[in-house]
């Protein structure tokens, strides 16, 4: 009986830990303005995930240093982390940003060099940042993206995403980030018809200026789209980090978006 129990425990343990946890977070103006305490708070929020992608890293002074500071803080938490930062996106100097990936090296391996998507860099202000990771011998390519603001019609950029699976037919693509557009928008229909599905529905992810009637979230902007034929989703959600602060004003020093996450395994 004890042997059976041990075998069941080991099976459950291995099954649980075979999943990979990905977190995506638009960390507003992530640069030198983030204090050490804020960096520590962010690290404590994301430390239990395997891969993290960040949007809105400052392109100028302080952006790359902030990511390095975050990685250094994560390395104090018990796991070894590595990271990559994109070149500035090709949009105007006022809107240009960087992206970042951070991952635990004990379970995740970076394959090749991450790249900014250049095929549509004229059509997309902040072109997505791609990185391919190997997980237990299988690969997934994550595209991190920050769309133009809602009043500038982000769907005019997102419509080009339907071409990316054709451009990279050999890659298992996953799209993560701040789309400034809800997953219910018709612009996502072509991707959905190809077998891509959002991890979240009816989940608001941006913060209001102030909470009204205990409602602190404003819009359904952030999401992750995965290929249902290649990825199995075990769990997904959002982290309401602002609840750890006395006021929304304090929380917004971290970001005006909450992080979203997914726990997944690769089929092939």
C-alpha positions in Angstrom: 0.0 0.0 0.0 2.8 2.4 0.9 4.5 1.6 -2.4 1.4 2.4 -4.3 0.9 5.7 -2.4 4.5 6.7 -3.1 4.1 5.9 -6.8 0.9 8.0 -7.0 2.6 10.8 -5.2 5.6 10.8 -7.5 3.2 10.7 -10.5 1.3 13.6 -9.2 4.4 15.5 -8.4 5.9 15.0 -11.8 2.7 15.8 -13.5 2.3 19.1 -11.6 5.8 20.2 -12.2 5.7 19.3 -15.9 3.7 22.4 -16.5 5.3 25.7 -17.5 4.1 28.9 -16.0 4.3 32.0 -18.3 3.5 35.6 -17.0 3.0 38.7 -19.2 3.0 42.2 -17.7 2.9 45.7 -19.1 5.1 47.4 -16.5 4.4 51.0 -17.3 7.5 53.1 -18.0 9.8 50.3 -16.7 13.0 52.2 -16.2 15.1 54.2 -13.8 12.0 55.7 -12.2 11.3 52.3 -10.5 12.7 52.3 -7.0 14.5 49.4 -5.3 11.4 48.7 -3.3 9.3 48.6 -6.4 11.7 46.3 -8.2 11.6 44.0 -5.1 7.8 44.0 -5.2 7.8 43.1 -8.9 10.3 40.3 -8.3 8.2 38.9 -5.5 5.2 39.0 -7.7 6.8 37.1 -10.6 9.3 34.8 -8.9 7.2 31.7 -9.0 6.8 31.7 -12.8 9.1 30.1 -15.3 9.0 32.6 -18.2 8.2 36.3 -17.9 7.7 38.7 -20.7 7.5 42.5 -20.1 6.1 45.2 -22.2 6.8 49.0 -22.0 10.5 48.8 -21.0 11.9 52.3 -21.4 13.9 52.6 -24.7 16.2 55.3 -23.4 18.3 55.6 -20.2 17.3 53.2 -17.5 15.2 50.6 -19.3 17.9 47.9 -19.8 19.3 48.7 -16.4 15.8 48.2 -14.8 15.6 44.7 -16.4 19.0 43.9 -15.1 18.1 45.1 -11.6 15.0 42.9 -11.8 17.0 39.9 -12.9 19.5 40.4 -10.1 16.7 40.6 -7.6 15.1 37.4 -9.0 18.4 35.6 -8.7 18.3 36.3 -4.9 15.0 34.4 -4.7 16.4 30.8 -5.0 16.4 30.2 -8.8 18.8 31.2 -11.5 17.4 33.5 -14.1 18.6 34.8 -17.5 17.1 37.6 -19.6 17.1 39.3 -23.0 16.1 42.8 -23.9 15.0 43.9 -27.4 16.4 46.8 -29.3 14.1 49.8 -29.3 11.1 49.4 -31.5 11.1 51.2 -34.8 8.2 53.6 -34.0 8.8 57.4 -33.4 11.2 58.4 -30.7 8.3 59.4 -28.5 6.6 56.0 -28.6 9.6 53.7 -29.1 10.0 51.1 -26.3 11.8 47.8 -25.6 10.5 44.4 -24.6 12.1 41.9 -22.2 12.1 38.2 -21.6 13.3 36.6 -18.3 13.3 32.9 -17.6 14.5 30.2 -15.1 17.5 28.5 -16.6 17.0 25.2 -14.8 13.9 24.3 -16.8 13.9 26.6 -19.8 16.5 27.0 -22.6 16.6 29.9 -25.0 17.0 28.7 -28.7 18.8 31.1 -31.0 18.6 34.9 -30.7 15.3 36.7 -30.0 14.2 39.2 -32.7 11.9 42.1 -33.4 9.4 41.3 -36.1 10.5 43.3 -39.1 8.0 42.1 -41.7 5.4 44.6 -40.6 7.6 47.2 -38.8 6.1 49.9 -41.0 2.5 48.9 -40.2 3.0 48.2 -36.5 4.4 51.0 -34.3 6.0 48.7 -31.7 6.6 45.5 -33.6 6.4 42.3 -31.5 9.5 40.7 -29.9 9.9 37.0 -30.6 11.9 34.4 -28.5 12.0 30.6 -28.9 12.3 28.5 -25.8 12.9 24.8 -25.5 11.0 23.1 -22.7 11.7 19.4 -22.1 12.8 18.9 -25.8 9.8 20.8 -27.2 9.8 24.4 -28.5 7.5 27.4 -28.3 8.0 30.8 -29.7 6.5 33.7 -27.7 5.7 37.0 -29.4 5.5 39.8 -26.9 3.5 42.8 -28.0 2.3 46.3 -27.0 -0.3 47.8 -29.3 -1.0 51.4 -30.0 -3.5 53.0 -27.6 -7.2 52.4 -28.0 -8.0 55.9 -29.4 -5.5 55.1 -32.3 -7.3 51.9 -33.2 -5.0 49.0 -32.3 -7.0 46.7 -34.6 -5.2 48.4 -37.5 -2.0 46.7 -36.2 -3.4 43.5 -34.8 -4.9 42.6 -38.2 -1.4 41.7 -39.4 -1.0 39.0 -36.8 -3.1 36.6 -39.0 -0.1 36.5 -41.4 2.5 35.6 -38.8 1.6 31.8 -38.6 2.1 31.7 -42.4 5.5 33.5 -42.2 6.7 31.1 -39.5 5.0 27.8 -40.4 7.5 25.7 -38.4 7.2 27.7 -35.2 4.7 27.0 -32.4 3.6 30.7 -31.9 2.1 32.2 -28.8 1.1 35.9 -28.7 1.2 37.6 -25.4 0.9 41.2 -24.2 -1.1 44.4 -24.1 -3.3 44.5 -27.2 -5.3 47.6 -26.0 -8.2 45.7 -27.5 -10.6 43.0 -26.0 -10.3 39.4 -27.2 -13.9 39.6 -28.3 -13.0 42.2 -31.1 -13.6 40.9 -34.6 -9.9 41.6 -35.5 -9.0 38.4 -33.6 -11.5 36.2 -35.7 -8.9 35.2 -38.3 -6.5 34.0 -35.6 -9.3 32.1 -33.8 -10.2 30.4 -37.1 -6.6 29.2 -37.3 -7.0 27.5 -33.9 -5.7 30.2 -31.6 -7.6 30.9 -28.4 -7.3 33.5 -25.7 -6.5 32.4 -22.1 -8.8 35.0 -20.6 -12.3 36.2 -21.4 -14.1 39.1 -19.8 -11.1 39.8 -17.6 -10.3 43.5 -17.3 -6.5 44.1 -16.9 -5.9 47.9 -16.9 -6.3 50.0 -13.7 -8.6 52.9 -13.2 -7.3 56.1 -11.8 -9.4 55.5 -8.7 -11.6 52.6 -7.6 -15.4 53.3 -7.9 -17.8 51.1 -6.0 -14.9 48.6 -5.3 -14.3 48.3 -9.1 -10.6 49.1 -9.8 -10.2 47.6 -13.2 -11.0 49.5 -16.4 -10.5 47.6 -19.7 -9.9 44.1 -21.1 -6.6 44.8 -22.8 -4.0 42.1 -21.9 -4.2 38.5 -23.1 -2.3 35.5 -24.4 -3.3 33.7 -27.6 -2.1 30.1 -28.0 -2.4 27.4 -30.6 -5.0 24.9 -29.3 -3.6 22.1 -31.5 -0.1 22.5 -30.0 -0.6 23.7 -26.4 -2.6 22.4 -23.5 -3.7 25.0 -21.0 -4.0 23.8 -17.4 -4.8 27.1 -15.7 -4.8 30.8 -16.3 -5.6 34.0 -14.5 -4.6 37.5 -13.5 -2.8 38.8 -10.4 -4.7 41.6 -8.6 -1.4 43.1 -7.2 -3.1 46.4 -6.4 -4.9 44.8 -3.5 -1.7 44.8 -1.6 -1.6 48.7 -1.6 -3.6 51.1 0.4 -4.5 53.2 -2.6 -4.7 52.8 -6.3 -2.4 55.7 -6.7 0.4 53.8 -4.8 -0.3 50.6 -6.9 0.0 52.6 -10.1 3.6 53.4 -9.3 4.2 49.7 -10.1 2.0 49.7 -13.3 -1.3 50.7 -14.7 -1.8 47.1 -15.8 -2.1 43.9 -13.8 0.0 40.8 -14.8 -1.7 37.9 -16.6 -0.5 34.3 -16.5 -1.0 30.9 -18.0 0.1 27.4 -17.0 0.6 25.2 -20.0 2.2 22.1 -21.5 3.3 21.4 -25.1 1.7 18.7 -27.1 4.4 18.3 -29.8 
